[in-house]
């Protein structure tokens, strides 16, 4: 049993296209999507057309929620840029997405955590901005009540797997389309992949155990960096070109 998991595409259709091609090249037909599909100064409309046609099991991310809950003039600049590119049927699709779901009767899917779509599950942020792996006790506390062997989350853009002490596995596949960003909650911090590649994961069940394989795929990231630069988003341009914020 094998499937692919993508997350945090953030309106980067070129990254999404190469990831989907890489998935198909491995003979994988089943894909799940952990949300934050469109937000960013890139190609939200083209990304939406691809994702709607893909018809993958998808959960709603916090930025997906902002696109349907907030007025455009109240949105963050990345959300408003995406909103301007989306059609009515794209937004309707976002309305249909669940906060969380169960896949194949044994995989729990959410964007961030089971109760909050804007909280890191596996990472914590120190007051000085350093990001570190949470203690296992804190990670397990967020998994209370989820009696499934495999748990998938995104949001932090950091590829990571954590095995809980009872054997359950939590996997974050990383970000397809946004390798670096900054945020001010819970403290000001940067997340930087250190590379410009598109990230996703393959999950395979081997002898009754789920095992992740993390994959990075090269694409024309400089074209997307140039697009961000033309939109006046230098931080996105840096992230897409290098995987760092400079």
C-alpha positions, 0 to 999 in steps of 0.5 A, spaced: 500 500 500 503 506 497 500 513 496 503 520 496 502 526 500 503 533 498 502 540 502 503 547 502 503 548 495 502 556 496 500 557 488 506 555 485 503 551 479 510 549 476 513 546 483 506 542 483 506 540 476 513 537 477 511 533 483 505 530 480 510 528 474 515 525 479 509 521 483 506 518 476 513 516 474 513 512 480 507 509 479 503 512 484 496 513 483 493 515 490 495 522 493 492 526 499 493 534 500 494 537 506 492 544 504 494 551 504 493 551 496 493 558 493 496 563 498 502 567 495 504 572 489 505 566 484 500 563 480 494 561 484 489 560 478 493 555 474 494 552 481 487 551 482 485 548 475 490 543 476 488 541 483 481 541 482 482 536 476 486 532 480 481 531 485 485 528 491 483 527 498 484 534 501 483 538 507 483 545 508 489 549 511 489 556 515 490 560 508 485 556 505 480 558 510 482 566 510 481 566 503 473 564 504 472 567 511 476 574 510 474 580 505 479 581 500 481 588 503 482 585 510 487 579 507 494 579 508 498 581 502 499 573 500 492 571 501 489 577 497 494 576 491 491 569 491 484 571 491 485 576 485 487 570 481 481 565 483 475 564 480 468 563 483 468 555 482 475 555 485 473 558 492 467 554 492 471 548 492 475 551 498 468 551 501 467 544 500 474 542 504 474 539 511 478 541 517 480 534 517 479 527 515 480 520 515 483 516 509 483 509 507 480 508 514 487 508 518 490 515 516 488 521 519 489 528 515 489 535 518 493 541 516 496 543 522 493 540 528 487 536 530 484 542 533 487 548 530 489 550 523 495 555 525 499 551 530 505 547 529 504 540 531 511 537 531 515 544 532 516 549 537 518 556 536 523 559 542 522 567 544 528 569 540 525 565 534 529 559 534 525 553 531 526 546 535 522 539 535 517 539 541 518 534 546 515 528 545 510 529 551 507 535 547 507 532 540 503 526 543 498 530 547 496 533 541 495 526 538 490 524 544 484 521 541 487 519 534 487 511 534 490 511 527 497 508 526 499 514 521 497 521 522 499 527 516 500 534 517 503 540 514 503 547 516 510 548 518 513 546 511 519 542 514 519 535 512 519 531 518 517 524 521 516 523 529 514 516 531 510 516 538 512 511 543 505 507 542 508 506 535 503 511 531 507 515 526 506 523 524 509 525 518 510 532 515 511 532 507 514 539 507 512 544 502 511 543 495 511 550 493 514 555 498 521 553 501 522 559 506 517 564 510 517 568 516 511 569 521 510 573 527 506 567 531 507 565 536 514 569 536 517 572 530 521 567 526 523 564 520 522 557 516 528 556 511 529 549 507 536 551 505 534 549 498 529 551 492 526 544 491 519 542 491 518 537 497 513 532 498 513 525 501 511 517 499 508 513 504 508 505 504 506 500 508 511 495 509 510 488 513 504 492 517 508 498 518 508 505 515 514 508 512 515 515 509 520 517 504 521 524 503 523 527 496 525 533 493 524 535 486 528 540 481 523 545 477 524 552 474 524 555 481 528 561 478 522 563 474 517 563 480 522 567 483 522 572 478 515 572 478 515 574 485 520 579 484 516 582 479 510 582 484 514 586 489 515 580 494 522 580 495 522 575 501 518 570 496 523 571 491 529 570 495 525 564 498 524 561 491 531 562 488 535 559 494 530 556 500 533 562 504 530 569 506 535 574 505 
